[in-house]
Amino acid sequence: MLEDVVDYCLGMKGASKEYPFGPDPMVIKVAGKMFALISDKPNSISLKCDPVIAENLREQYEAVIPGYHLNKKHWNTVRLDGSMQREEVNSMILHSYKLVFASLPKKTQANWM
């Protein structure tokens, strides 16, 4: 599932991967802004999230916890242990991407459209 998650993230328009902290975690960015942090120890992905939605997801899924080493109000960490449907994880990735993309300057957004 981890490879599928990485492929889905990198399939987003303008997405790129970096390793600013060493070999783990992988950071996925759009226009220099992080929207996903992927770790293989343990398999997890941290994603930006609307605070209200973040709380709801934590209540709904045991695999979703407050962002590990991130702003817990705006980030969730999802354990990729197979307990969540891939479509739900992909939906969370898309939500994170859209939040970060919307925060970019309009001129930058226009370059990626």
Residue frames as qw, qx, qy, qz and C-alpha x, y, z in Angstrom:
[[0.000, 0.885, 0.466, 0.000, 0.00, 0.00, 0.00],
 [0.353, -0.714, 0.070, 0.601, 2.89, 2.39, 0.70],
 [0.333, -0.068, 0.569, 0.749, 4.05, 2.37, -2.93],
 [0.086, 0.642, 0.679, 0.346, 0.48, 3.05, -4.08],
 [0.229, -0.882, -0.290, 0.293, 0.25, 6.00, -1.69],
 [0.364, -0.501, 0.307, 0.723, 3.55, 7.44, -2.95],
 [0.259, 0.215, 0.687, 0.644, 2.45, 7.00, -6.58],
 [0.018, -0.796, -0.595, -0.113, -0.90, 8.68, -5.86],
 [0.288, -0.818, -0.084, 0.490, 0.79, 11.65, -4.18],
 [0.328, -0.369, 0.467, 0.734, 3.30, 12.08, -6.99],
 [0.251, 0.445, 0.741, 0.436, 0.46, 11.93, -9.50],
 [0.014, -0.872, -0.370, 0.321, -0.84, 15.27, -8.25],
 [0.475, 0.780, 0.101, 0.396, -0.10, 18.17, -10.58],
 [0.100, 0.838, -0.308, 0.439, 3.22, 19.79, -9.62],
 [0.813, -0.556, 0.152, -0.082, 4.03, 17.25, -6.87],
 [0.542, 0.574, -0.560, 0.250, 7.65, 16.44, -6.12],
 [0.860, -0.463, -0.193, 0.090, 9.45, 14.39, -3.50],
 [0.184, 0.749, -0.468, 0.431, 12.31, 15.40, -1.25],
 [0.817, -0.298, -0.435, 0.232, 14.27, 13.92, 1.63],
 [0.038, 0.811, -0.219, 0.542, 15.12, 16.96, 3.79],
 [0.621, -0.621, 0.352, -0.322, 15.43, 14.87, 6.98],
 [0.269, -0.389, 0.878, 0.078, 17.51, 11.98, 5.59],
 [0.151, 0.018, -0.897, -0.416, 16.30, 8.75, 3.99],
 [0.303, -0.551, -0.766, -0.132, 13.07, 8.69, 6.04],
 [0.530, 0.531, 0.629, -0.203, 10.56, 10.33, 5.87],
 [0.302, 0.284, 0.537, 0.734, 9.84, 11.26, 2.28],
 [0.120, 0.568, 0.312, -0.752, 8.29, 14.71, 1.93],
 [0.322, 0.486, 0.658, 0.477, 5.88, 15.39, -0.93],
 [0.053, -0.534, -0.153, 0.830, 5.48, 19.04, -1.89],
 [0.402, 0.707, 0.482, 0.328, 3.66, 21.20, -4.37],
 [0.211, 0.839, -0.003, 0.501, 5.43, 24.46, -5.30],
 [0.303, 0.422, -0.555, 0.650, 7.77, 24.01, -2.34],
 [0.494, -0.349, 0.362, -0.710, 5.01, 23.46, 0.26],
 [0.027, 0.091, -0.989, 0.111, 4.58, 20.14, 2.01],
 [0.682, -0.129, -0.105, -0.712, 1.26, 18.32, 1.70],
 [0.968, -0.154, -0.148, -0.134, 2.38, 14.80, 2.68],
 [0.096, -0.659, 0.723, -0.183, 5.06, 13.26, 4.85],
 [0.941, 0.044, -0.241, -0.235, 5.49, 9.52, 4.22],
 [0.237, -0.610, 0.732, -0.191, 7.37, 7.19, 6.53],
 [0.784, 0.104, -0.577, -0.206, 8.11, 3.50, 6.17],
 [0.484, -0.009, -0.741, 0.466, 9.04, 3.05, 9.85],
 [0.466, 0.263, 0.844, -0.033, 6.17, 2.44, 10.58],
 [0.152, 0.348, 0.639, 0.669, 4.17, 2.76, 7.36],
 [0.017, -0.741, -0.513, 0.433, 2.32, 6.03, 7.76],
 [0.276, 0.469, 0.309, 0.780, 1.44, 9.25, 6.00],
 [0.127, -0.561, -0.412, 0.707, 0.93, 12.66, 7.60],
 [0.184, 0.514, 0.560, 0.623, -1.48, 14.98, 5.82],
 [0.078, 0.012, 0.176, -0.981, -2.71, 18.53, 6.22],
 [0.157, -0.492, -0.839, -0.169, -6.39, 18.67, 7.11],
 [0.295, -0.590, -0.115, -0.743, -9.14, 21.14, 7.93],
 [0.063, -0.283, 0.731, -0.618, -9.28, 21.15, 11.76],
 [0.703, -0.011, 0.292, -0.649, -12.95, 20.13, 11.98],
 [0.870, 0.285, -0.332, -0.227, -12.50, 17.32, 9.47],
 [0.347, 0.447, -0.758, 0.325, -9.29, 16.25, 11.24],
 [0.372, -0.209, 0.655, -0.624, -11.17, 15.72, 14.50],
 [0.838, 0.159, 0.082, -0.515, -13.95, 13.80, 12.74],
 [0.735, 0.406, -0.540, -0.046, -11.46, 11.49, 11.02],
 [0.100, 0.386, -0.793, 0.461, -9.72, 10.78, 14.34],
 [0.580, -0.062, 0.517, -0.626, -13.04, 9.81, 15.87],
 [0.842, 0.320, -0.096, -0.424, -14.01, 7.68, 12.87],
 [0.855, 0.349, -0.368, 0.110, -10.78, 5.74, 12.33],
 [0.783, -0.583, 0.103, 0.191, -8.43, 4.19, 14.86],
 [0.774, 0.149, 0.186, 0.586, -5.62, 4.49, 12.29],
 [0.210, 0.734, 0.094, 0.639, -5.90, 8.30, 12.22],
 [0.570, -0.573, -0.330, 0.488, -4.09, 10.15, 15.00],
 [0.003, -0.977, 0.024, 0.210, -2.99, 13.77, 15.54],
 [0.628, 0.711, -0.261, 0.176, -0.01, 14.68, 13.35],
 [0.861, -0.340, -0.036, 0.377, 3.18, 13.10, 14.64],
 [0.505, -0.318, 0.096, 0.797, 5.73, 15.90, 15.24],
 [0.100, 0.373, 0.433, 0.815, 3.43, 18.34, 13.39],
 [0.297, -0.090, 0.215, -0.926, 0.79, 20.91, 14.28],
 [0.092, 0.190, 0.967, -0.138, -1.86, 18.59, 15.71],
 [0.372, 0.537, 0.366, -0.663, -4.68, 21.00, 14.87],
 [0.505, 0.654, -0.211, -0.522, -3.94, 21.00, 11.13],
 [0.388, 0.443, -0.787, -0.182, -2.23, 17.64, 10.52],
 [0.909, -0.173, 0.236, -0.296, -3.23, 14.00, 10.88],
 [0.029, 0.456, -0.876, -0.152, -1.00, 10.96, 10.73],
 [0.891, 0.096, -0.033, -0.443, -2.57, 7.89, 9.17],
 [0.445, -0.367, 0.814, 0.062, -1.14, 4.47, 9.98],
 [0.636, 0.371, -0.462, -0.494, -1.10, 2.50, 6.74],
 [0.302, -0.249, 0.893, -0.223, -1.88, -0.81, 8.41],
 [0.163, -0.118, -0.884, -0.422, -4.61, -1.94, 6.01],
 [0.032, 0.444, 0.773, -0.451, -7.46, -0.98, 8.33],
 [0.288, 0.642, 0.138, -0.697, -8.63, 1.84, 6.02],
 [0.709, 0.557, 0.417, 0.112, -9.89, 1.60, 2.47],
 [0.526, -0.026, 0.282, 0.802, -7.42, 2.93, -0.07],
 [0.088, 0.678, 0.453, 0.573, -10.11, 5.24, -1.48],
 [0.414, -0.877, -0.241, 0.035, -10.47, 6.91, 1.94],
 [0.611, -0.458, 0.158, 0.626, -6.71, 7.42, 2.23],
 [0.390, 0.288, 0.441, 0.755, -6.64, 8.82, -1.33],
 [0.113, -0.842, -0.417, -0.323, -9.46, 11.19, -0.41],
 [0.523, -0.792, -0.067, 0.307, -7.44, 12.45, 2.55],
 [0.575, -0.147, 0.322, 0.738, -4.37, 12.92, 0.32],
 [0.210, 0.567, 0.479, 0.636, -6.42, 14.91, -2.20],
 [0.308, -0.899, -0.306, -0.053, -7.87, 17.06, 0.61],
 [0.590, -0.591, 0.098, 0.541, -4.36, 17.83, 1.87],
 [0.474, 0.137, 0.437, 0.752, -3.12, 18.67, -1.62],
 [0.041, 0.743, 0.471, 0.475, -6.08, 20.99, -2.27],
 [0.425, -0.864, -0.194, 0.189, -5.59, 22.81, 1.06],
 [0.550, -0.441, 0.249, 0.664, -1.93, 23.45, 0.33],
 [0.366, 0.339, 0.529, 0.687, -2.56, 24.33, -3.33],
 [0.082, -0.858, -0.443, -0.248, -5.26, 26.84, -2.31],
 [0.465, -0.806, -0.053, 0.361, -2.78, 28.56, 0.02],
 [0.593, -0.011, 0.326, 0.736, -0.33, 29.23, -2.82],
 [0.090, 0.518, -0.051, -0.849, -0.21, 32.66, -4.43],
 [0.684, 0.572, 0.305, -0.335, -2.60, 32.96, -7.39],
 [0.384, 0.750, -0.473, -0.259, 0.29, 33.44, -9.80],
 [0.149, -0.371, 0.916, -0.022, 1.89, 30.18, -8.60],
 [0.607, 0.259, 0.684, -0.311, -1.44, 28.37, -8.86],
 [0.603, 0.697, -0.027, -0.387, -1.82, 29.60, -12.44],
 [0.166, 0.630, -0.734, -0.191, 1.55, 28.05, -13.35],
 [0.228, -0.125, 0.959, -0.109, 0.30, 24.61, -12.27],
 [0.608, 0.414, 0.476, -0.482, -3.10, 24.74, -14.00]]
